[in-house]
Each structure stands twice: as structure tokens, then as C-alpha cells.
């Protein structure tokens, strides 16, 4: 099927991705068809394949681009900086970055099971790079005697889960604003590592 008149790949391609993101987040990857995505964008089902080879490619590209942006925007490590300050900065960054991308965060965590083994391996490696940054901060704090941690790996995973959990309940205009949430979560993170 030919591209619709007035359709441009640099406009329609991002619209396809945005529609897939909305639909995957609202209904789940398995429940969304390529026909639904095409309809959301105003394309015929066949025309959608001009922009993506299949639904798996859409899911993977959304997750990959999300993880790539997360890794690129993560502040550079400063080994000479106090581990406590680095941990506070990591917590604040994680909350800020994720609150601005609720649908991507939902998909990045809830739809991992729908990736092919090859795509899962790529995303998992990117997630491990991100987790390693926090793990390194925790190790530095423990070595410096600033943190008291029974299991660094487990604590890393628990802190990331706690910080990401903000997305499940936070609403703009609610009882707490973003800065208030960040401040409370900073304190929770510090207490979790024994650095009150």
C-alpha cells in the first residue's frame, strides 16, 4: 500500500511510536494489534509496515531508546565526591527522569516478558549498566564507612524498585509536589543504607 498523500516518515514514524506507546501502556503489548496502532495514527493496516517491520520491533525500539536516554542523561560518576552526595544525586535523578516518562517506565518494567530472547538480552544489559552505577555508589559508601549494607546487590535492586515505584502513585497537583517527594525519598534512601 502506498504512503498516504501528505504523509512523511519523519512525522508519521514518530506518530506510530507514540501511538504504540500509548496503546501498550493502556492495554498491554499482547492485547494491542498492528491494526489498532495503524488506526490510532490514521493509517491503513498495510501502510503501517512502511514504518516498522512488526510489533516486536516497536516494543524493542521504545524500550531501547528509553534505556539509551536514561544512560546518556545519568550524571557522570565523580569518584572523588562523597558517596552520600552521589547517592542523593542518583535518587533525585531517578525520580525526575522517570516521573516525566510514566508510559515508558511502565512498558520498560511490565513488558520485558514480551521481548524475544535476543531483544531481552540487549535491554537487560542496558539495565545492568544503570544498576551498576548505583551499586558502585553503594560499594564506595560502604568502603568509606558511611553506609551499612548487608547485601549490596539486593540493596541496589530494592532502592531502584522503591524509586521507580513513585510512578505508580504520584500525580501532579497532589498533596506533595515533586520536590517534596524527592526530599522524602532522599531520606528513605539514606536510611535504607544506614546513612541517616
Secondary structure, DSSP 8 states (H G I E B T S, - for coil): ----TT--HHHHHHHHHHHHHHHHHHH-GGG--HHHHHHHHT--TGGGGGT-S-HHHHHHHHHHHHHHHHHHHS----TTS-HHHHHHHHHHHHHHHHHTTHHHHHHHHHSGGGS-HHHHHHHHHHHHHHHHHHHHHHHHHHHTTS---S-HHHHHHHHHHHHHTHHHH--TTSSS-HHHHHHHHHHHHHHHTT--
